Amino acid sequence: MVYATSRAADEVADMDHVRRLISETKKFVTESCQKVVHNAMQVVGGIGYTNVLPLERIYRDIRLASIWTGTNEVMAMIVAHEWYREHGKHKAAKLARDYARDAAEADAADEIIYE
């Protein structure tokens, strides 16, 4: 994922799409690493918080990675914003969501009632 995002950043001219990819990648990778470090801490127990094992440094470093260039919550907002912007480009004729189509049988005649 990191390689594909890096390659897209080097080659793609659509910076909105690249911004979304970068945010998705940063969020996914940092959250995955945090889960791995958390599980490792669970395995080794309290000694994981001491400097006997390099695990405490890894824990601090990965925590810093998730907040350094923007928190994962901000990354999620960027992803949503860029996705909606990208979606709007592809549907230039109709930018608004059609809520009537959300129903399971939206096209059924008895479902369409205008009063």
C-alpha positions in Angstrom: 0.0 0.0 0.0 2.8 2.4 0.9 4.6 1.5 -2.4 1.5 2.0 -4.5 0.8 5.4 -2.8 4.4 6.6 -3.2 4.3 5.6 -6.9 1.0 7.4 -7.4 2.4 10.5 -5.7 5.3 10.5 -8.2 3.3 9.8 -11.3 -0.3 11.0 -10.9 -1.1 14.6 -11.7 -4.5 14.6 -9.9 -3.4 15.8 -6.5 -6.8 15.4 -4.9 -6.7 11.7 -5.6 -3.1 11.4 -4.3 -4.1 13.4 -1.2 -6.8 10.8 -0.5 -4.4 7.9 -1.1 -1.8 9.3 1.2 -4.3 9.9 4.0 -5.8 6.4 3.6 -2.4 4.9 3.6 -1.1 6.8 6.7 -4.3 6.0 8.6 -4.3 2.3 7.7 -0.6 1.7 8.3 -0.3 3.6 11.6 -3.5 1.9 13.0 -2.2 -1.5 11.9 1.2 -0.9 13.5 -0.5 0.2 16.7 -2.5 -3.0 16.8 0.7 -5.1 16.3 2.6 -3.2 19.0 -0.5 -3.5 21.4 -0.6 -7.3 20.8 3.1 -7.5 21.5 2.7 -5.6 24.7 -0.1 -8.0 25.7 2.3 -10.9 25.2 5.2 -9.6 27.1 3.2 -7.9 29.9 4.5 -5.1 32.1 8.2 -5.6 31.1 7.1 -4.1 27.7 6.9 -0.7 29.3 10.4 -0.8 30.6 13.5 -0.1 28.6 14.7 -3.7 28.9 12.9 -4.5 25.6 12.9 -2.2 22.6 9.1 -2.5 22.6 8.5 0.6 24.7 10.5 2.7 22.1 8.5 1.1 19.3 5.3 1.9 21.1 6.3 5.6 21.5 7.5 5.9 17.9 4.3 4.4 16.4 2.2 6.6 18.6 4.1 9.6 17.4 3.6 8.5 13.8 -0.1 8.5 14.2 -0.2 12.2 15.3 2.9 13.8 13.8 1.7 14.9 10.4 -2.0 14.9 11.3 -4.0 12.7 13.5 -5.8 9.7 12.1 -9.1 11.5 12.8 -7.9 14.3 10.5 -6.8 11.7 7.9 -10.3 10.2 8.0 -11.8 13.6 7.4 -9.5 14.3 4.5 -10.3 10.9 3.0 -14.1 11.6 3.2 -13.7 15.1 1.8 -11.5 14.0 -1.1 -13.8 11.0 -1.8 -16.8 13.2 -2.1 -15.0 15.7 -4.2 -13.8 12.9 -6.5 -17.3 11.3 -6.6 -18.7 14.7 -7.6 -16.2 15.0 -10.5 -17.5 11.7 -11.9 -21.1 12.6 -11.5 -21.0 16.2 -12.6 -24.5 16.1 -13.9 -26.0 15.0 -10.6 -24.0 15.9 -7.4 -26.7 15.3 -4.9 -27.5 12.0 -3.4 -30.8 10.3 -4.4 -32.2 9.2 -1.1 -35.2 7.5 -2.7 -32.9 4.9 -4.2 -31.7 3.8 -0.8 -34.8 1.7 -0.3 -34.5 -2.0 -1.2 -37.3 -1.9 -3.7 -37.1 1.7 -4.7 -38.4 1.1 -8.2 -41.6 -0.7 -7.1 -44.8 1.1 -8.0 -46.3 0.9 -4.5 -43.1 2.4 -3.0 -43.3 5.6 -5.0 -45.9 7.8 -3.2 -45.9 11.5 -3.6 -48.3 13.4 -1.3 
